[in-house]
Amino acid sequence: MKLKDLIPIVQLCEHYKVEISFFNELDEMGLISMTTLKQTSYLHQDKISDVEKMIRIHQELNINTEGIDAVFHLLQKIDSLQSELNKLHNRLRLYENDY
């Protein structure tokens, strides 16, 4: 993992105006995975979109981290079901085109 791919948690806290304890709770719940190097905690840049969703859920809906966990898993399940539905639609079109 390259340091250039990591964003300091402190920088994210300043940007999104959340406490570092929020990120610590997300990490403890397994919703994010922080990396610590030389006493500085980082988040991989690939996880920023997920974190932004979690922050919006927390700030706009006033949902605590336990609620974020439930909501985030439901959103992932919806995405998974939507993907499966699209695959099934594509398979159905193949059969419909044969007739």
SULQUINOR-V144905 format. One line per field, one symbol per residue. psi: psi as a letter, one per 20 degrees, with the letter a starting at -180 (. if undefined). A space follows every 50 residues. Layout:
psi: ???
//
This chain:
psi: pqhiiqpphgghgggilqqhhghgghghijhroqpppljpqqpqhijghg hgghggggghilprhhhggggghgghgggghgggggghggghhghhhi.
//
